Each structure stands twice: as C-alpha cells, then as structure tokens.
Amino acid sequence: MDMRLLVGRYDGRVPRYTSYPSAPHFRAVVGDGGHRDWLARGGRSGAVSLYVHVPFCRAMCWYCGCNTRVAKDDVPVHAYAGALRREIALVAEAIDGRVPVARLHWGGGTPSILPPYVFETILGDLNQFFDLSPLAEHAVEVDPRGLAEERIEMLAAGGVTRVSLGIQTLSEPVQRKINRVQTLEQVASAVERLASAGIASFNADLMYGLPAQSVADVTATIGEVAKLGPGRVSLFGYAHVPWMKPHQLRIDEVELPDAHRRFDQLLAGADALADAGYRRIGLDHFALPEDSLAEAAEAGSLRRNFQGYTDDTASMLIGLGASAISETPDGYAQSLTSIPDWQRAIFAGRLPVARMRALSPEDRLRRSVIQDLMCERSVDLELRLAEHEYEPDHLDECLARLAGPAADGLIAVDGRRLRVTDRGWPFLRSLAAAFDAYLSPDETRHARAV
C-alpha cells in the first residue's frame, strides 16, 4: 500500500505520550492532594531533576501551544519570579533535605526573558535548597531574536551547558504567517556568540505543517540549520487547536497543508536530517551519533518525559512554575495554570497543585509498554508482563488492535514481541495508542498523529 494512503487510516487524534496516563486524565484535587508526601518519598529515592517554567514572551507566536503570555515589560516577570522563589522554598520544605539534582531545565515561554539578576537570584535559591553540584546538564530554551550579550553572559555565568533554540522555519513568508520573523543571520549569530561564551551544545527546534509551508521550505531550513551543527534537532508537526489556544485563530486554516502534504513534509524532513548525518531518535527527535541522546538510544536507556526525549535517568522530575508538571514515583502532579491562582496558592503557603494522577499497577504496566514503543520502537510484552506480575495473556486485547497495522506492514509481531518498522515510524503514536486504556474512539483533545 502507498504510504500516503495510510495517513487517512492512522492519522487519528492521539496523545504525544510524554506521560501515561496523559494529562487530560489527571484529576482535580483539594489542597495539595498529597503531593507533599509524594515529594518527600521521591526525594529519598536519589537524585532528582528540576524543570522551571517561565511563561512569558515578548510577542506571541501564533502557532504556540505552550502556557505563556506576552510581557511587554518586566513588571509581571518580577512578580512571577517572587512567587517562584517562594515555591522553591515550599517544595524544598516538603522534600525535607537538600537532595542532589541531576538535570536542570528552564522552559516556557522564553526563559531567557529573565533579567540577569533575577535569573541569578532564582538560581541561587535553587542552589540553596537543592544540591546542584552533580548537575550533568543545565539547559535553557532560548529565543535567538534579540539575544543580547548580557543574556549570554547570564547563561554562561549560571553554568548553562546546553540551549534549545526556537527556529521553527527559516522561510520568511511562512514566518510572517506565524508571527515569528527571524533571519538565518540572527540564528547563526546566537550560535556563534553562545559558543564563544562556552555554551557550544545546542538543540534546534523545527516545525512542519505550518501555514503555506512546503516540502522545499522544510528541507531548505534543515539544510541551513544543519550547517550550524546542532547536536540535536526536533521536528514537530504543528498542532492546530484554536479551541484550546485562541491565538491560533490568527492562522488561516485554508493555508494549512492537508494531511498528505504534512506527511510529505515529515518524510522529506526526516530524509534531509538523515542525509546531514542525524540519527532518528524515537518519534520526532534527531541527534548526531556522538550526542548523548543518540548514545542513550543505542544503549536502550532513552526515556520520554514532558520535555520530549531525554537521557535523564533521575527517579523524579520536579516541575516549578505555573502549569509545570512533576513526575514522581507515585504519579503526576500539575500546578495551577492561571498565574494569579498559582501565586495566591503559593503566598497562602501551600503547594500550588491543581491536578494529580496516582499510578495504578495497570497504569505502570501500560506506561512501560508505551515508553518502550515510543523510545525503542519495540517491546517484549512477555518480559514487561512478568516484570509487573501479570499473566502472559493480559494485554492480548491490545495485540488484537494491532492486527490491522501489522497487515499494513507498520509493526512486526512475533508472538508477544513487537517491533515498529521503518514504514510504521511516522505512526508511532497511533501504534502506542493500542495500549492506552483511557483513549476515547471519538477523541478530539489531542493533535493528529502525523
């Protein structure tokens, strides 16, 4: 069967599986919902990782699906930083010990929007309440536009080891349609100046499926970006969900490529990255062979969390900031999304938890299977079932759902061993969804699989 004919069959709306159960299945809680106890137990299990969410940008990109808002000046940023510092203290109090931190990641929004002394102060608080000495990676998401020297000095002085550059596309006509105009020269200058300051490791974030975007746009952008030498590249499909992100209404739906053209862009982009020497990692990441992400994929230690694919092996990820999600050994906890609500909770002296999801034994089993498929593109069901103390036939109804994809050559089934084929790679999320006990057949909340 022609690959493009498979799109209509398998391009359903499914989660990205950065967690399982996925975020729509978290449940509202009263108070801290027991998250304080989760943090205390997780803090006793070894090194943790920290994620700091900074939900501010100088202008709104119309494609954006993040929890962020426009800050024309630093007044709301300062107010947010004050609450964030208090949240750090509250979380540390719950953990009751200065636990070691393996990874520190700042996301957003645009974390590099923070004034240098604010960034320095927050980092100082983190170092006061946590042990940052074993940090293996300190990463910050950066907008190449207007990256002033003082911001680069701020990042270097803070010990940042890796930045993620939001590029998306270098096609100016497409950039204008998504309200994110930046030149190749701006991006190249940012890379050069960051490297001169000692921050040579960087990721490039790219997108396909944007309004008026073509296959030629995608491959041309990849060609230019590859010359800059990022160790990692993410290639995400634009998710048009204006009912959730009203600013996306500024994008003319008529100009969005249809499912088949999106699919062509994805395949062409993946081929262009392969030609440039990048190895495909999981679903939507690509890395040079010497990058630690590629090494983790080779070693079978790749993981997937709310930042995407990672080689982080910490037992707990603590999310700080409005809407941030923590992943603990007990389950998931998401902070209040509204900044005012988040601030009020913090200054009332409580952890700003909005929703949680405790993991049942069944959740843990299915999460391990989905993680294997998303990271390794294979899974030994017999091994996972035994590991979680289930009978060998427990997931046979899920296997039955894969009969069609197997007949179409998307997945190879050998008893209870599954391997996603190269033909099936673009539909990886749909294949993983066979093991999702919560996914509704008429799901509309998630982005399409391709």
N, C-alpha and C positions, 0 to 999 in steps of 0.2 A: 504493500500500500504506500502511495505517495505520502511523504512526511507531512506535507501541508494538509492532507485530508484528515490527519489525526488530530489536528488542532480543534476542530469542532467537537470531536468526541471526548477529548481530555482536558480542554481548557476551561474547566469549571472554576467556581469561586471557592478557594480552599485557603486555610491558614498558611502563613510562612513558616510555621513550626519553629519559631525561636523559643517557644515553650510548649509543653504539653502537660495538662490541658492549655489551650490557647487563651489569651486574655479575655475574650468575651465570656468565658466560663468562670472567671473569678467572681467572688460573691461579696456583696456589701457587708461591712462589719460595723459593730458598735465599739467605740473606744479604739484601743489598739488591736482588738481582735485576737490577742495572744501573741502578737508579733514580738513583743518584748521577750517572751520566753523562747521564741524561735531564734532570735538573735543571740541570746545567752547560750543556747545549746550549740548553735552553729559556730560561735566564737571559740568553743572548746575543741573544735574538730581540726584545728590547724590554721594555716594561712588563709586569708580572705582576699577578695578583690573588691575594689570600690569603683562605682560609677557615679559621676557628678553631673547632674542635668542643669544646663543653663539655658532657659527658654526665651532667649532674646536674640533678635536680628535687627540690623539697621533698615532692612527692607524685606518685604515678604516675597519669596519666590512662589509663583502661582502653582507649581507642581507639588509643593511641600506637603508631606503627610505627617510632619513632626508636631509635637506640642510646643509651639513657640509663638511669640508675639513681637510686634515691631516696637523698638525702643529708640525714639529719635534722640534722646539724651540719656545720661547715666543715672537719673534720679530713680527710676524703677529698678535699675540694676543694683544700686546701692542698697535699696530696701530689701531686695531679694537676697543679696549677699548677707545681710544681717540675720535674716531668718535661717539661711543655710548654715551659718556658723553655729546658731543655736541648735539646729537639727543634728549637726555633727556631734555636739556635746551630748544630746539626748540619746543618740544611737550608741555612743561610746559608753554611756552610763548603763544602758541595757545590756551591753556585752560584758561589762564589768571586768575589764582587763585591756591592756594595751596590746592588742593582737597584731601579729605581723601581716603586712599587706604584700601580695604578690604582684598585683596589677592595679593601676590607677588610670581610669579613662574618663575624660571630660567630653560630654556630648551636648547636643542642643537641637535647635538653635545654633548659635555661634559662640562657643566658649571663649574664643579669642576676643570677644567684645569686652571682656572684663578689663577694667583699668589695671595696670600693672600692680599697684599697691594693694588692690582688692584681691587679685589672684594670689599675690604673695601672702596676704593675711589668711585667706582660706587655706592655702597650702600649709601655712604654719600651724593652723588649728588641726588639720589632718595629721600632721606630724606630731603634734602634742598628744592627741588622743589615740593614735594608731602608730605602729612601728613601721615606718616607710623604708627602713634600711635595706630590707631584702627585695625591694622593687625590681622585678625583672623587666617591666615595661611601664612607661609613663606616656600615655598617648592623649592627644588633644585634637578635636576636629576644628579645622581652620578654613576660613573663607579667604581665598587668595586676594580678593579685591581689597585694596586699602590696607594691606598688612604692613603697618608702619614699623619702623626699626625698633621703636620702644616695645612693641608687642613681641617681636622676635627675641629681643633681649630678655623680656619677661619669661618667655618659654624656655630659653636656654638656661637662665638663672634658676628656674624652677626644676631643672633636671629632666625636662621632657626629652624622651628618646625617639618618639615617633609622632608624626602628624598625619591626619587624614584630610586631604584637600578636596573640597567640593568643586568639581569641574562640570559634571553632567554632560555638556556638549560644548564644542568649540565652533559650532555653526552659528554665525551671528543672526541670521533670520530666525532660527529656532530659539536662540537665546532671547530675542525680543518678544517672542510669543509666550515665554515663561517668566519674563521679568527678571532675568539674570544674565546681564551682559558682562562678559569678561573676556579679555583677549588672551591669546596664547602667550603674548609677551608678559602679561601680568602673572600668569601661572608660572612661567619659566623663571621670572624674577623672584617669585616667592620661593621656589625650589632652590635656586642658587643661593639666596640670602639665608635661608634656613640651614642649608648645608654649611655655609661659611661660619654660622654660629654653632656648628657642632651637631645639628639635627639633620642627619642625612637620610634616615629611614622615613619613607612616606608612602601612604596609600593614595590612590586616585579613585574617586567615586564618579562613575559614569552612569548614564541612563539611556535607555532606548524606549520607543513608544511615545515620544513627545510630539506635540503638535507640529505638523508639517515636516517632521523628521523623515529622512530617507536612509536606505542602506548605505549610500555613499557618505552621508553625514556621519553615521556611526563609525564606519571604517576609517574615514579621514581623521576623526577625533582620536581614535585609538592609535593610528599611525603617529600622530604628533605627540600624544601623551607617552607612548612607549619610548620615544627618543629621550624623554626626561628621566627615565629609569626608575619608576616606582617599583618597590618590591612586591606590592600587591595592587590589584585592581578589582574593584567591584563593578559589576554590570547589572544594574537593577532595571526592571521594567516599570515604567510609570504606572501608578495605580490611580485611576480617575474615580474618586469617591467624593463628589461635591456635597452629597448629603451628610458627610462627616466633616469635610473640610470646605466650608463655603467659599473660601478664596479661590478654589479651583474653578468656580463658575466663570472666572475671568478667562479661562481657556475655552476656546471654541471647539466643541465636541466634533464638529464637522471636519476639523483639521487633524483630528487624531487618527493615526493609522489603524486600519482594521486588524482583526486578529491574525490574518495571514501575513500582512505586511510587518506587524510586530514580530511574528515568528521569524520571518526572513531577516529582520534586523538582529535578532538574538543570535541566530546561527552564523550570520556574517561576522558579528562582533566576536563571537567565540573563536571562529576560524582566524580572524585577524590577530587576536591575542595569542593563539597557539603559534601562528607564524612569527610572532615577535618574541617567542621563547617562554611564554607563560603557561603554567600547568593549570588545568581546570580543577578547582577545589570545590567539592560539593556541588551546589546548585548555581551560585551566582558570583563566586569569588575566583580569582585567578592569581597565581603567585609564581615568581621566579623560582627555579629549583633550589636555590641556596637560601631562600627565605624560610623562616622558622614555621610559617603556616604550611608550606609545601612539605617541609620535613615532618611536621606533625601528621599530615595526611598520609605520608609514606609509612610512618611508624604506627598508624592506627590510633593515634591519640587526639585526633581532631575533635572539637566539640562545637556545639551551636548554642548561642545564648542571645540575649536581646540586642547585642551589638553585631550579630551575624556569626560568621565562623571565627573560631579562636583556637589558639593552642594553650589557653589558660586552663590549668588543672585544679585551681582553688576549689574548695568544697562549698564556699558560699560567696555570692556576689551581692554586695550591699548597695542599693540604689539610694542616692541622696538627691533631693530636689523635687519640685512639683512634678508629678506623674511618673517619677522614677520607679522601677520595679526591682525588688530584691528577690533573689533566688536562694533559698536556704535548704538545708537537708529536709526540713519538714514540708516545704511548699513555697508558694509565691505570695508576695505582698506588694501591692501597688499603692503609692502615695496619692493623695488628693491631686487632681489635675488642675483645678482652679487655683491660681496663685494666691488670691486673697484667703480662700478657705485653708489652703496649706499653711499660710503664715499664721492665721488665727489659731490653728491647732498647735503649732509649734510654740507660740507665745503663751498658750494656755498650759504648756508643759507636757504635752502628750505627743507621742509618735504620730505623724500625720497620715495614718493609714486609711485608705478608702475601701479597698477590696483585697481579698485574700483567696487563696485556694490551697487547702491542705491536700497532700498527695495520698491517695489510697493505694493499697498494694496493686490493684489493677492499673491505676494511673502510672505507677512506676514501671510496670512491665511494658505497657504500650509506649511510654516515653522512651524506654531503652531501645525498642524496636524502631520507632520513628527516628530517633537520633542516629542509629546505625545506618538507616537508609539515607538520611539527609547528609551524613558525613562521609560514610564509606561506600555508599551506593550498593550495599549488600548487607545481609543479615542472616545469621544462623538461628532460626526460630527455636529449634530444639535446645540449643545452648541457652538462649535467653529464658525460655520457659522453665528449664531446670534451675537456672540461677535464681529465678523468682518463685520457685516452688509451685509451679502449675503443671497440670497434666499435659502430655505432649500434644493432645488434640485441642487444647483450649482456644487457640486462635484460628481454627480451621475455617470458621465463617469468613474471616478476613482473607484467608488464602483463596476462598471461592470468589471473592470480589476481584481478585487479580487474574481470573481466567481470561477475561477479555484482553487486558493489557498483555498477558503472556502470548495470546494468539496473535496479537498485533506486533509482537517482537520487541515490546518495551521492557519486559522483565523476564529473566530466565528463572524457572522454578525447578529445583532439583530436590524432590522430597519437601523438606522444610527449610531448605537453603535457597535464598533469593539473591539475585544479582541484577541490578538495573543495567541495561545495555546502553551503549552509546546512543542508540536510537531512542531510548527511553529517558535519557538525561534531561531534556527540556521539560518533561512532565513529572519530574521527581516529586513535586509537592502533591500532585494528584495520586501518585503511587503510594506515597506515605499515608495519604488520607484514608486508604483502605483499612488502616489500623486505628482510626480516630473514632472513638465510641460516642462522641458528642456532636459530630458534624451532621447538620441537617441537610436533607436532599435538596431543599429549596433555599440554601444558604445565600444571603446577599451581602453580608457584612465584610467579606474578605475580597481581596484583589483576585483577579483571574490568575490561573496557574502559570500562563505564559505571557 
